Structures are given as C-alpha cells and as structure tokens.
C-alpha cells in the first residue's frame, strides 16, 4: 500500500480555468502547477502574494517578490484543456470516430429433406 495516495484531478498543468468561488472569484488563468496531495492548484496571475527573500548573491540587499499562491482545486472550473501531443481535445469539441462496422452474420441454409 502506498504511503500517500494521490487523487485524480479534473484539471492539469496548462489548462485554462476560471475561479468560481473564494476571494478571487471570476479570475481566469492558466494552471502552472497542481499539488494533488494537498488538492491545490497554482494559477497564473491569481492570488498574488508577497514573499520576503533573504540576502543572497542574486539579491544582495534581500527583496520582496510577488508570486502566485495556491488555491483549492474545488474552487476552479475547467474552461479549456491544454493540448497534449494532439491527443486531448477541448471540452466543447467532440471526437470524430469512424462508425463501427456491423458484425457479419452467417445466413442459415435451408435443410434438405
């Protein structure tokens, strides 16, 4: 048995989604990251938070940077799926399948008396 069970999600990285509830309701954006263990998604340009960064070689004086914060996955609605190698279709498009051929049946020969 695995130590941590990951649940199936209705959205994936790259999908276009709309926030349907919470403080950021009505916002739309592309999913940057999905955390299946915590049931959270990070959406581009939504829930911008400020993060304090310690001094380093890149930031000699430290800095306050803005980045996206996570939102619970139940608060987002899928608008458009991301294309993955041409296999995935948009939610509104129907896949065009060729109709299945009917199975051939044998005709019964009349009995000779």
C-alpha positions in Angstrom: 0.0 0.0 0.0 1.5 3.4 -0.9 2.2 5.8 1.9 0.4 8.7 0.2 -2.5 8.2 -2.2 -2.8 10.8 -4.9 -6.3 11.5 -6.1 -7.4 12.0 -9.7 -8.0 15.7 -10.6 -10.3 17.3 -13.2 -7.6 19.8 -14.2 -3.9 19.5 -15.2 -1.0 21.9 -15.7 -1.5 24.1 -18.8 -5.3 24.0 -18.7 -7.3 27.3 -18.8 -9.5 27.6 -15.7 -11.8 30.1 -14.0 -12.1 30.6 -10.3 -15.7 30.0 -9.3 -15.6 30.7 -5.5 -13.5 32.5 -2.9 -11.8 35.9 -2.8 -10.5 35.6 -6.4 -13.9 34.6 -7.9 -14.2 35.5 -11.6 -10.4 35.4 -12.3 -9.2 33.3 -15.2 -5.8 32.0 -15.9 -3.5 29.1 -17.0 -2.6 26.4 -14.4 1.1 26.5 -13.6 1.2 23.7 -11.1 -1.1 21.1 -9.5 -0.4 19.7 -6.0 -2.5 16.5 -5.9 -1.5 15.6 -2.4 -2.9 18.9 -0.9 -5.7 19.3 -3.5 -4.3 22.7 -4.6 -3.5 24.5 -7.9 -1.4 27.5 -8.7 -2.9 29.7 -11.4 -1.0 32.3 -13.4 -1.8 35.9 -12.2 -4.3 34.8 -9.5 -3.8 35.1 -5.7 -0.5 37.1 -5.9 1.3 37.0 -2.5 4.4 38.8 -1.3 7.4 36.8 -0.3 10.3 38.1 1.6 13.7 36.8 0.3 16.8 36.7 2.4 20.1 38.3 1.2 21.9 36.2 -1.3 24.3 36.7 -4.2 21.3 37.3 -6.6 19.7 39.7 -4.1 22.5 41.4 -2.1 20.0 43.5 -0.1 17.2 41.0 0.1 13.9 41.7 -1.6 10.1 41.4 -1.5 8.9 39.4 -4.5 5.4 38.8 -5.7 4.4 35.3 -6.8 1.2 33.2 -7.2 -0.2 31.3 -4.2 -2.2 28.1 -4.2 -6.0 27.8 -4.5 -8.1 24.8 -3.5 -8.8 22.7 -6.6 -12.6 22.6 -5.9 -12.7 26.4 -6.4 -11.8 26.2 -10.1 -13.8 25.3 -13.2 -12.2 24.0 -16.4 -12.7 26.2 -19.4 -10.3 24.7 -21.9 -8.0 21.7 -21.8 -4.3 22.1 -22.8 -3.3 20.3 -25.9 -1.0 17.4 -25.1 0.5 15.9 -28.2 -2.7 16.4 -30.1 -4.4 13.7 -28.2 -6.5 15.8 -25.9 -9.4 17.8 -27.2 -11.2 20.8 -25.9 -14.2 20.2 -23.7 -16.6 21.5 -26.3 -15.1 19.6 -29.2 -16.4 16.1 -29.9 -14.0 13.5 -31.1 -14.7 12.3 -34.6 -14.8 8.5 -34.6 -15.4 6.3 -37.6 -18.6 4.3 -37.2 -18.1 0.7 -36.2 -18.7 -1.9 -39.0 -21.6 -4.2 -38.3 -20.7 -7.7 -37.5 -21.3 -10.1 -40.3 -23.8 -12.9 -39.6 -24.0 -16.2 -41.3 -27.2 -17.0 -43.1 -28.7 -20.3 -42.2 -29.0 -22.7 -45.2 -32.4 -24.4 -45.5 -32.5 -28.1 -44.6 -32.6 -30.6 -47.5 -35.3 -33.2 -47.0 
